[in-house]
Amino acid sequence: MEVIKLTAIGFVLGITAVIPGFSVATMALIFNVYDRLINVIVPNVKKILASWLFLLPLIIGGIAGIIFFSIVFSRLMENYSAVAYWFFIGVIIGSIPVIYFKVTGTPSAQNKINLPSIPAIICFVLAVTAMIFMAINKPQASEVYTEFTLPIILLLFLAGALGAMAMIIPGISGAFVLLVMGLYPTIIGFIPARNFLMLLPVILGACAGILLGAAFVRFLLKKVPQQTYSAVLGLVIGSIFVLYQYSGGFNGNTGFEIIISIVCLLAGFTLSFLMSRKKEAVKENV
């Protein structure tokens, strides 16, 4: 049963990895696998192999999710982009309490509310500001590269590394980083076109980026956990503005489309919030 659950989680994470503005790490936090992933992703083959029952289902599900959603993504975004983005916004809003309590700690039995420190608040404000800036300056469509030259290979490797490092950090979208670099249309087109040769530099770069990114996040969480989670909270909240920009808001929508978007927003929020509550209930029973 656990294997099926992890495979399903991996499938959702794979789908998330394809969507610009939506954070894989945030979704991993929601599904309560983020901390374990960060601690397993190390340059230590023995430790990785020892966790194969945890990693393998996630990897298989993730690959399936990426392949599946890469094929259907363009059609989905072309016909139902607003609905999809509003659902994602709801999911992110529902995850905010979980991350906030990582900053302040859960309320005590006396309902005492802990407040974040000044440095934590500063990190939060800077992170929100950075995401709003990206939302305002969101990139437009980019050129699609098809030539397999050395500069393109190096560029694809760098894109894979930076995108994977971004995926490790909650609130940051690896796909959005690729979009900012102008390489998202190129890379997302490799899988439907079965151009796996050009996908290889991206995969190698992603492997390097995941190892480096995981080590960086572990360092921050060990040294400055409250400031780190405050920045994460800011990135998560700021990503709502990014997704809102991609959704196009309600401009030009009919009353029915607005209602459907709101329903999807509430559905995403409910799903995320209930999963978060379930996670806290499990902690209390342990």
C-alpha positions in Angstrom: 0.0 0.0 0.0 2.9 2.4 0.8 4.5 1.7 -2.5 1.2 2.6 -4.4 0.9 5.8 -2.3 4.5 6.9 -3.0 4.0 6.1 -6.7 0.9 8.3 -6.8 2.7 11.1 -5.0 5.6 10.8 -7.5 3.1 11.0 -10.3 1.7 14.3 -8.9 5.2 15.6 -8.4 6.1 14.8 -12.0 3.0 16.6 -13.2 3.9 19.6 -11.0 7.4 19.7 -12.5 6.0 20.4 -15.9 3.9 23.4 -14.8 5.6 26.9 -14.8 5.0 28.8 -11.5 4.1 25.6 -9.5 6.6 24.4 -7.0 7.5 20.7 -6.8 9.0 21.2 -3.4 5.9 22.9 -2.1 3.8 19.9 -3.3 6.4 17.5 -1.6 5.8 19.5 1.6 2.1 19.1 1.3 2.4 15.3 0.8 4.9 15.1 3.7 7.8 13.7 1.8 10.0 16.8 1.5 12.1 16.4 4.6 12.8 12.8 3.9 13.7 13.5 0.3 16.1 16.3 1.3 17.9 14.0 3.7 18.1 11.1 1.2 19.4 13.1 -1.8 23.1 13.0 -0.9 26.3 12.1 -2.9 26.4 8.8 -1.0 25.4 5.8 -3.1 25.0 3.5 -0.1 22.5 5.8 1.6 20.6 6.3 -1.6 20.4 2.5 -2.2 19.3 1.9 1.4 16.3 4.1 0.7 15.3 2.5 -2.5 11.9 1.4 -1.2 11.1 5.1 -0.7 12.9 6.6 -3.8 12.1 4.1 -6.5 8.2 4.4 -6.4 8.6 8.3 -6.3 11.0 8.2 -9.3 8.8 5.8 -11.3 5.7 7.8 -10.5 7.6 11.1 -11.3 8.8 9.9 -14.7 5.3 8.7 -15.6 3.8 12.1 -14.5 6.3 14.1 -16.5 5.8 12.0 -19.6 2.0 12.0 -19.2 1.6 15.7 -18.6 4.2 16.7 -21.2 2.0 15.1 -23.8 -1.3 16.6 -22.6 0.0 19.9 -21.2 -0.1 22.0 -24.4 -3.7 20.8 -25.1 -4.8 21.4 -21.5 -3.2 24.9 -21.3 -4.6 25.8 -24.6 -8.2 24.9 -23.8 -8.5 25.1 -19.9 -5.5 27.2 -18.8 -7.5 29.5 -16.5 -9.3 26.6 -14.7 -6.0 24.7 -14.2 -4.2 27.7 -12.8 -7.0 28.6 -10.4 -6.9 25.0 -9.1 -3.1 25.3 -8.6 -3.6 28.7 -6.8 -6.1 27.0 -4.4 -3.6 24.2 -3.7 -0.9 26.7 -2.8 -3.3 28.7 -0.5 -4.2 25.6 1.3 -0.5 24.8 2.0 0.3 28.1 3.6 -0.7 27.1 7.2 1.7 24.1 7.1 4.6 26.3 6.1 3.7 29.1 8.5 3.7 26.7 11.5 7.2 25.6 10.4 8.2 29.2 10.9 6.5 29.8 14.3 5.8 26.3 15.6 2.3 25.0 16.2 0.2 26.8 18.9 0.7 25.5 22.4 -2.0 24.0 24.6 -2.6 27.4 26.0 -3.2 28.7 22.5 -0.1 30.8 22.7 0.8 32.2 19.3 4.5 32.4 18.5 5.6 35.3 16.3 8.5 35.2 13.8 11.7 37.1 14.5 12.6 40.3 12.7 15.2 38.6 10.5 12.6 36.0 9.5 10.1 38.8 8.6 12.8 40.5 6.5 13.4 37.2 4.6 9.7 36.8 4.1 9.3 40.3 2.6 12.3 39.9 0.3 11.0 36.6 -1.0 7.5 37.9 -1.6 9.0 40.9 -3.4 11.2 38.8 -5.6 8.2 36.6 -6.7 6.0 39.7 -7.3 8.8 41.1 -9.5 8.9 37.9 -11.5 5.1 38.0 -11.8 5.2 41.5 -13.2 8.0 40.7 -15.5 6.9 37.2 -16.6 8.6 36.1 -19.9 6.8 35.8 -23.2 7.1 32.8 -25.6 10.6 31.9 -26.6 12.4 30.5 -29.6 12.5 26.7 -29.8 16.0 25.2 -30.4 16.4 22.1 -32.6 20.1 22.1 -33.4 22.3 19.9 -31.3 25.4 22.0 -31.1 28.0 22.3 -28.2 26.7 25.7 -27.0 23.1 24.3 -27.0 24.3 21.2 -25.1 26.0 23.4 -22.4 22.9 25.6 -22.2 20.6 22.6 -21.8 22.9 21.2 -19.1 22.9 24.6 -17.2 19.1 24.8 -17.6 18.7 21.4 -16.1 20.9 22.2 -13.2 19.3 25.5 -12.4 15.8 24.1 -12.9 16.5 21.2 -10.6 18.1 23.4 -7.9 15.0 25.6 -8.0 12.7 22.5 -7.6 14.4 21.7 -4.3 13.4 25.0 -2.8 9.7 25.2 -1.8 7.9 28.1 -3.6 10.2 28.2 -6.6 9.2 26.5 -9.9 11.9 24.8 -11.9 9.7 25.1 -15.0 9.4 28.8 -14.3 13.2 29.1 -14.2 13.4 27.4 -17.6 10.7 29.8 -18.8 12.8 32.8 -17.6 15.9 31.3 -19.4 13.8 31.0 -22.6 14.3 27.3 -22.8 10.9 26.0 -21.5 9.3 25.6 -25.0 12.4 23.7 -26.2 12.7 21.3 -23.3 9.0 20.6 -22.9 8.8 19.7 -26.6 11.5 17.0 -26.3 9.3 14.3 -24.7 6.3 14.5 -27.1 8.8 14.5 -30.0 10.7 11.6 -28.4 13.9 13.6 -28.8 15.6 11.8 -25.9 19.1 12.6 -27.2 18.7 16.3 -26.7 17.0 15.6 -23.4 20.1 13.9 -22.1 22.1 17.1 -21.2 19.0 18.3 -19.3 18.8 15.1 -17.3 22.5 15.2 -16.4 22.3 18.8 -15.4 19.2 18.1 -13.3 21.0 15.3 -11.4 23.9 17.7 -10.6 21.5 20.4 -9.6 19.4 18.2 -7.3 22.5 17.1 -5.4 23.8 20.7 -5.0 20.4 22.1 -4.2 19.6 19.5 -1.6 22.9 20.1 0.1 22.3 23.9 0.1 18.8 23.5 1.6 20.0 21.1 4.3 22.7 23.7 5.2 20.1 26.5 5.5 17.6 24.4 7.5 20.4 23.4 9.9 21.9 26.9 10.4 18.9 29.3 10.0 15.7 27.2 10.0 13.2 30.0 10.9 14.6 32.4 8.3 14.7 29.7 5.7 11.1 28.7 6.2 10.1 32.4 6.3 11.7 32.9 2.9 10.0 29.7 1.7 6.6 31.1 3.0 7.3 34.3 1.1 8.1 32.4 -2.1 5.0 30.2 -1.8 2.7 33.3 -1.2 4.5 35.2 -4.0 4.0 32.3 -6.4 0.3 33.0 -6.2 0.9 36.3 -8.0 2.9 34.4 -10.6 0.2 31.9 -11.2 -2.4 34.7 -11.3 -0.5 36.4 -14.0 -0.4 33.2 -16.0 -4.1 32.6 -15.5 -4.9 35.9 -17.0 -7.2 36.7 -14.1 -10.9 37.1 -14.9 -10.4 39.4 -17.9 -12.7 38.5 -20.7 -14.2 35.5 -18.9 -17.9 34.9 -18.9 -19.9 34.5 -15.7 -19.9 30.7 -16.1 -16.1 30.6 -16.6 -15.6 32.7 -13.5 -17.8 30.4 -11.4 -15.9 27.3 -12.7 -12.5 29.0 -11.8 -13.7 29.8 -8.3 -15.0 26.2 -7.9 -11.6 24.9 -9.0 -9.9 27.4 -6.6 -11.9 26.1 -3.7 -11.4 22.5 -4.7 -7.6 22.9 -4.8 -7.7 24.7 -1.4 -9.9 22.0 0.2 -7.7 19.2 -1.1 -4.5 20.8 0.1 -5.9 21.9 3.4 -7.4 18.5 4.3 -4.1 16.8 3.4 -2.3 19.3 5.6 -4.7 18.6 8.5 -4.2 14.9 8.0 -0.5 15.4 8.2 -0.7 17.3 11.5 -3.1 14.6 13.0 -0.5 11.9 12.2 2.1 13.9 14.0 -0.1 14.4 17.1 -0.8 10.6 17.3 2.9 9.7 17.1 
